[in-house]
Amino acid sequence: MGLRTPEEYIESLRDGREIYYRGERVSDVTRHEILSAAIRHASDLFKLQFDPRYKNMLVYNDPEYGEISSFYKIPRGPSDLKERFKLIYETTRYGRGMFNIIKAIGSDALFALMIVTKRMDKQLGTDYYRRVMEYYKYVVKNDLGLAVAQTDVKGDRSLRPHQQHDPDLYLRIVKTNEKGIVVRGAKVHTTQAIAANELIVLPTRAMTEKDKSYAVAFAIPVNTKGLKLISRPMKAVEEALRDPSFVMGKMNVENETLTVFDDVFVPWERVFMAGEWQFAGSLAVTFPIFHRFTAISYRAAMADLLLGIAKLLAEYNGVDNKSHIRRDIVEVIKYKELLISTALASSDLCMIDELTKIAIPNIIITNVGKLLANEGYLDVVKRVIDVAGGLAATAPSLKDFESPEISHYLEKYLVGKKGVNAKDRVALFNLLRSLISSFGALFGVAMMHAEGSIEASVIELYRSYNYNSSKELALYAAGIKDSIKLFDKS
Ligand SMILES: Cc1cc2nc3c(=O)[nH]c(=O)nc-3n(C[C@H](O)[C@H](O)[C@H](O)COP(=O)(O)OP(=O)(O)OC[C@H]3O[C@@H](n4cnc5c(N)ncnc54)[C@H](O)[C@@H]3O)c2cc1C
């Protein structure tokens, strides 16, 4: 009990969990040649909490539970949310621009569960909030790593769960008894389930009464019988094994799985929603508010990496004072600073939940930030590629610098501006190439879809926005109303 070392965390994953990689059963994920890279990355958060330089940021002294991971600190106001932004931003920078999700996503889900179960208990007389708080206590006291499976496989997207041609295309309750529930179905894109101790499961959308059996939320250990994790191929790690100088691929990766629930039993104490369809939508949208706040925080750090690459390559190539390069770089600055600004503004203008007193990031600003991140990412990458030139694709490997026959050619011809070390320059080109090739599919797709698709943010913004003051201004300017209220925030 208490904060765990990286070794304790890694040991805890040797628990018989059922994982598959490229069609083969993985006997021990912590020792698997490829998947262990995702475990190593997750373990960094356990390492950092014992580093005297970062302990202040990573560890929170909770009045009830003592020293806990700061990721699990329940936000109570703007300053807690700003600290959370900083925590996610800086730990992503520590991960060479790769987000470290293992405590962030689970805490996002726990905060949402606290808020929604409290409302549910008040309205329906259920007993879910107590269970969530017991579970939260178990998580923080044991310093657990969590994954969250919300996104169902969904079959025909235009149909509701109960209308699908196969009833298992959304996760559902197939049996209930005095001990608990049995669930069947599959979630998809589950980040770091292979590296988590526990999996929190949430509904992915609003439900109707006919979808009652699909309105389900719970938490289970990852080694629960019937839970099967089918990993995506980890191209970046496979490439890093061929070329160990590809540091990021070796050290900083996360994994996604198709997460199958083959009649999985969940005891009642771990069930947080079972059939209360009226609240499925509320849970499905409250979790993303926290999780999109997390998204803009880590995406700002990814932008910091792109900015660093662009500026250094502009300097190495001797073009950093050229006007179009300046414009490219300023676009990257704009992207990064807009994401930071939205994270800070959504902290300042947070909403305090009436029943739990939890600070919820501002829903409008968070979604604006998330949309900026969605829509701007590929444009920012385009800017960095414009600055870098063709070596972003054609640079030799760093291994070529180890060859006595050819290294002197690289040192002579790939030097860039006088005084630049050719190997440093090629290392940066290799890094950029990895971001747009071996990590390219992941980042390109993740920046569009992870934490909800573009349309999900558009829908949320359109429906939550308060148009009153804008409409009043238009009526006033058109001469339809002859006065306007000033300084009214509503
Ligand atoms: C790298 C990565 C990591 C992720 N990690 C997690 C995770 O840890 N946990 C988790 O639960 N999820 C995770 N996700 C899932 C992510 O939230 C989803 O990808 C996202 O919600 C989109 O869902 P989808 O992929 O099923 O795409 P789809 O829903 O199929 O969307 C494809 C397109 O269809 C549109 N569409 C879909 N349904 C409708 C409809 N009914 N009407 C109109 N248009 C529609 C969408 O707007 C989009 O434009 C992750 C995704 C990625 C890419």
Ligand as a Chemical Component Dictionary entry (heavy atoms), coordinates in Angstrom:
data_LIG
# 
_chem_comp.id                   LIG 
_chem_comp.type                 NON-POLYMER 
_chem_comp.pdbx_formal_charge   0 
_chem_comp.three_letter_code    LIG 
# 
loop_
_chem_comp_atom.comp_id 
_chem_comp_atom.atom_id 
_chem_comp_atom.alt_atom_id 
_chem_comp_atom.type_symbol 
_chem_comp_atom.charge 
_chem_comp_atom.model_Cartn_x 
_chem_comp_atom.model_Cartn_y 
_chem_comp_atom.model_Cartn_z 
_chem_comp_atom.pdbx_ordinal 
LIG C1  C1  C 0 -5.029  6.319  -30.673 1  
LIG C2  C2  C 0 -6.391  6.219  -30.083 2  
LIG C3  C3  C 0 -6.533  5.957  -28.734 3  
LIG C4  C4  C 0 -7.802  5.814  -28.166 4  
LIG N1  N1  N 0 -7.911  5.478  -26.839 5  
LIG C5  C5  C 0 -9.133  5.164  -26.325 6  
LIG C6  C6  C 0 -9.261  4.653  -24.995 7  
LIG O1  O1  O 0 -8.280  4.523  -24.264 8  
LIG N2  N2  N 0 -10.491 4.296  -24.557 9  
LIG C7  C7  C 0 -11.602 4.430  -25.333 10 
LIG O2  O2  O 0 -12.702 4.100  -24.866 11 
LIG N3  N3  N 0 -11.518 4.925  -26.594 12 
LIG C8  C8  C 0 -10.313 5.293  -27.098 13 
LIG N4  N4  N 0 -10.214 5.792  -28.389 14 
LIG C9  C9  C 0 -11.430 5.881  -29.161 15 
LIG C10 C10 C 0 -11.864 7.242  -29.640 16 
LIG O3  O3  O 0 -12.571 7.925  -28.638 17 
LIG C11 C11 C 0 -12.712 6.952  -30.886 18 
LIG O4  O4  O 0 -11.793 6.641  -31.916 19 
LIG C12 C12 C 0 -13.603 8.069  -31.309 20 
LIG O5  O5  O 0 -14.616 8.244  -30.360 21 
LIG C13 C13 C 0 -14.231 7.764  -32.678 22 
LIG O6  O6  O 0 -14.894 6.519  -32.646 23 
LIG P1  P1  P 0 -14.561 5.405  -33.746 24 
LIG O7  O7  O 0 -13.099 5.234  -33.814 25 
LIG O8  O8  O 0 -15.386 4.220  -33.442 26 
LIG O9  O9  O 0 -14.983 6.047  -35.090 27 
LIG P2  P2  P 0 -16.454 6.159  -35.679 28 
LIG O10 O10 O 0 -17.427 6.396  -34.580 29 
LIG O11 O11 O 0 -16.693 5.053  -36.603 30 
LIG O12 O12 O 0 -16.313 7.516  -36.473 31 
LIG C14 C14 C 0 -15.956 7.621  -37.844 32 
LIG C15 C15 C 0 -16.732 8.782  -38.438 33 
LIG O13 O13 O 0 -18.129 8.469  -38.413 34 
LIG C16 C16 C 0 -18.843 9.503  -37.759 35 
LIG N5  N5  N 0 -19.987 8.907  -37.053 36 
LIG C17 C17 C 0 -19.979 7.840  -36.214 37 
LIG N6  N6  N 0 -21.227 7.591  -35.762 38 
LIG C18 C18 C 0 -22.031 8.495  -36.316 39 
LIG C19 C19 C 0 -23.435 8.756  -36.249 40 
LIG N7  N7  N 0 -24.252 7.986  -35.526 41 
LIG N8  N8  N 0 -23.926 9.815  -36.951 42 
LIG C20 C20 C 0 -23.108 10.598 -37.690 43 
LIG N9  N9  N 0 -21.777 10.385 -37.808 44 
LIG C21 C21 C 0 -21.237 9.356  -37.130 45 
LIG C22 C22 C 0 -17.836 10.128 -36.791 46 
LIG O14 O14 O 0 -18.192 11.458 -36.388 47 
LIG C23 C23 C 0 -16.566 10.094 -37.637 48 
LIG O15 O15 O 0 -16.539 11.192 -38.506 49 
LIG C24 C24 C 0 -8.950  5.972  -28.964 50 
LIG C25 C25 C 0 -8.800  6.266  -30.323 51 
LIG C26 C26 C 0 -7.549  6.372  -30.889 52 
LIG C27 C27 C 0 -7.443  6.666  -32.346 53 
# 
loop_
_chem_comp_bond.comp_id 
_chem_comp_bond.atom_id_1 
_chem_comp_bond.atom_id_2 
_chem_comp_bond.value_order 
_chem_comp_bond.pdbx_ordinal 
LIG C1  C2  SING 1  
LIG C2  C3  SING 2  
LIG C2  C26 DOUB 3  
LIG C3  C4  DOUB 4  
LIG C4  N1  SING 5  
LIG C4  C24 SING 6  
LIG N1  C5  DOUB 7  
LIG C5  C6  SING 8  
LIG C5  C8  SING 9  
LIG C6  O1  DOUB 10 
LIG C6  N2  SING 11 
LIG N2  C7  SING 12 
LIG C7  O2  DOUB 13 
LIG C7  N3  SING 14 
LIG N3  C8  DOUB 15 
LIG C8  N4  SING 16 
LIG N4  C9  SING 17 
LIG N4  C24 SING 18 
LIG C9  C10 SING 19 
LIG C10 O3  SING 20 
LIG C10 C11 SING 21 
LIG C11 O4  SING 22 
LIG C11 C12 SING 23 
LIG C12 O5  SING 24 
LIG C12 C13 SING 25 
LIG C13 O6  SING 26 
LIG O6  P1  SING 27 
LIG P1  O7  DOUB 28 
LIG P1  O8  SING 29 
LIG P1  O9  SING 30 
LIG O9  P2  SING 31 
LIG P2  O10 DOUB 32 
LIG P2  O11 SING 33 
LIG P2  O12 SING 34 
LIG O12 C14 SING 35 
LIG C14 C15 SING 36 
LIG C15 O13 SING 37 
LIG C15 C23 SING 38 
LIG O13 C16 SING 39 
LIG C16 N5  SING 40 
LIG C16 C22 SING 41 
LIG N5  C17 SING 42 
LIG N5  C21 SING 43 
LIG C17 N6  DOUB 44 
LIG N6  C18 SING 45 
LIG C18 C19 SING 46 
LIG C18 C21 DOUB 47 
LIG C19 N7  SING 48 
LIG C19 N8  DOUB 49 
LIG N8  C20 SING 50 
LIG C20 N9  DOUB 51 
LIG N9  C21 SING 52 
LIG C22 O14 SING 53 
LIG C22 C23 SING 54 
LIG C23 O15 SING 55 
LIG C24 C25 DOUB 56 
LIG C25 C26 SING 57 
LIG C26 C27 SING 58 
# 
